[in-house]
Amino acid sequence: MVPVKSSDIPEGERHVAVLLGGLLQGVRDAFDPVEWGGLRQSHFRVISSVPAGGISVTELAERVGMTKQGCGQFVAQLVASGHLTSEPGPVDARVRIVRRTPLGEENVVAVTARMDMVEQAWRERVGDRRYATFRKVLEQLADA
């Protein structure tokens, strides 16, 4: 795919969704699904959102902004691939508790390392100070 540069888009149409889409395409390009066992960013987000003590599918769905059913499908895929486990809850067996496996932990470390490389490339393009400001603003907007 040939990336579209923001300068190729008319100025009045360069809204934030277009700009963020371009950045996210760069992130997707850094994670070839073949190299990552068929996993995509959405899988990585689910794996990395599972805390050390485990979490119910319902709570995980809320955390990642998915429906319970959609999240359950992702969890089933990630259990099948060996990245997560899913067990009945200790109080209510109908509640499934999701935990990372050692493979899931390795995946989080590898994804974080790859994202560090992506962010370093962005930092080199705009400079340390501007990138630090961008990162702070992004975190502030994400927490709103």
C-alpha positions as CSV (number, residue, x, y, z in Angstrom):
1,M,0.0,0.0,0.0
2,V,1.3,3.5,-0.9
3,P,0.9,5.7,2.2
4,V,-1.0,9.0,1.8
5,K,0.9,12.0,3.2
6,S,-1.1,14.6,5.0
7,S,0.2,17.1,2.5
8,D,-1.6,15.2,-0.3
9,I,-4.9,15.9,1.4
10,P,-6.6,19.3,0.9
11,E,-5.9,21.5,4.0
12,G,-9.6,21.9,4.9
13,E,-10.0,18.1,4.9
14,R,-7.0,17.2,7.1
15,H,-9.1,16.7,10.2
16,V,-7.7,14.8,13.2
17,A,-9.2,11.5,12.2
18,V,-7.4,11.6,8.9
19,L,-4.1,12.5,10.6
20,L,-4.5,9.8,13.3
21,G,-5.4,7.3,10.6
22,G,-2.1,8.0,8.9
23,L,-0.2,7.4,12.2
24,L,-2.1,4.3,12.9
25,Q,-1.4,2.9,9.5
26,G,2.3,3.4,10.3
27,V,1.8,1.3,13.5
28,R,-0.1,-1.4,11.5
29,D,2.7,-1.5,9.0
30,A,5.2,-2.1,11.8
31,F,3.4,-5.3,12.7
32,D,3.2,-7.7,9.8
33,P,0.5,-10.2,10.7
34,V,2.7,-13.1,9.3
35,E,5.6,-12.1,11.6
36,W,3.2,-11.9,14.5
37,G,1.3,-15.2,14.1
38,G,-1.7,-13.6,12.5
39,L,-2.3,-11.2,15.4
40,R,-3.3,-7.6,14.8
41,Q,-3.4,-4.5,16.9
42,S,-6.8,-5.3,18.2
43,H,-5.4,-8.6,19.6
44,F,-2.4,-6.9,21.1
45,R,-4.8,-4.4,22.8
46,V,-6.8,-7.1,24.3
47,I,-3.8,-9.1,25.6
48,S,-2.1,-6.0,27.1
49,S,-5.3,-5.0,28.8
50,V,-5.4,-8.2,30.9
51,P,-4.0,-7.3,34.3
52,A,-1.7,-9.6,36.3
53,G,-4.5,-10.9,38.6
54,G,-6.9,-11.7,35.7
55,I,-10.1,-10.0,34.7
56,S,-13.6,-11.1,33.7
57,V,-14.6,-11.0,30.1
58,T,-17.2,-8.3,30.9
59,E,-14.7,-6.1,32.6
60,L,-12.2,-6.6,29.8
61,A,-14.8,-5.7,27.2
62,E,-15.4,-2.4,29.1
63,R,-11.7,-1.7,29.4
64,V,-11.1,-2.1,25.7
65,G,-14.4,-0.5,24.5
66,M,-15.9,-3.6,22.9
67,T,-19.1,-5.5,23.3
68,K,-19.0,-8.5,25.7
69,Q,-19.7,-10.8,22.7
70,G,-17.0,-9.3,20.6
71,C,-14.5,-9.4,23.4
72,G,-15.5,-13.0,24.1
73,Q,-14.6,-13.9,20.5
74,F,-11.2,-12.2,20.8
75,V,-10.6,-14.1,24.1
76,A,-11.6,-17.4,22.4
77,Q,-9.1,-16.7,19.6
78,L,-6.4,-15.8,22.0
79,V,-7.0,-18.8,24.2
80,A,-6.8,-21.0,21.1
81,S,-3.5,-19.3,20.1
82,G,-2.1,-19.9,23.6
83,H,-1.9,-16.2,24.6
84,L,-4.6,-16.2,27.2
85,T,-6.4,-18.7,29.5
86,S,-10.1,-18.5,30.5
87,E,-11.3,-20.2,33.6
88,P,-14.6,-20.2,35.6
89,G,-14.7,-17.5,38.3
90,P,-14.2,-18.6,41.9
91,V,-17.6,-17.3,43.1
92,D,-19.7,-17.7,40.0
93,A,-18.7,-20.3,37.4
94,R,-20.7,-18.5,34.7
95,V,-18.1,-15.6,35.0
96,R,-15.0,-16.4,32.9
97,I,-11.7,-15.1,34.3
98,V,-9.1,-14.3,31.7
99,R,-5.4,-14.4,32.4
100,R,-2.2,-14.0,30.3
101,T,-0.1,-17.1,29.6
102,P,3.7,-17.0,29.4
103,L,3.3,-16.6,25.7
104,G,0.9,-13.7,26.3
105,E,3.4,-12.1,28.6
106,E,6.2,-12.5,25.9
107,N,3.8,-11.0,23.4
108,V,3.3,-7.9,25.5
109,V,7.1,-7.4,25.9
110,A,7.6,-7.9,22.2
111,V,4.8,-5.5,21.2
112,T,6.1,-2.9,23.7
113,A,9.6,-3.2,22.2
114,R,8.3,-2.8,18.7
115,M,6.2,0.2,19.7
116,D,9.2,1.8,21.3
117,M,10.9,1.5,17.9
118,V,8.0,3.2,16.2
119,E,7.9,6.0,18.8
120,Q,11.6,6.5,18.5
121,A,11.3,6.9,14.7
122,W,8.5,9.5,15.3
123,R,10.7,11.2,18.0
124,E,13.6,11.4,15.5
125,R,11.3,13.0,12.9
126,V,10.0,15.8,15.2
127,G,12.6,16.1,17.9
128,D,12.6,15.1,21.6
129,R,10.8,18.1,23.0
130,R,8.0,18.2,20.4
131,Y,7.5,14.5,20.7
132,A,7.3,14.7,24.5
133,T,4.6,17.4,24.2
134,F,2.7,15.3,21.6
135,R,2.8,12.3,24.0
136,K,1.6,14.4,27.0
137,V,-1.3,15.8,25.0
138,L,-2.2,12.4,23.6
139,E,-2.2,10.9,27.1
140,Q,-4.4,13.8,28.4
141,L,-6.9,13.4,25.6
142,A,-7.0,9.6,26.1
143,D,-7.7,10.0,29.8
144,A,-10.5,12.5,29.2
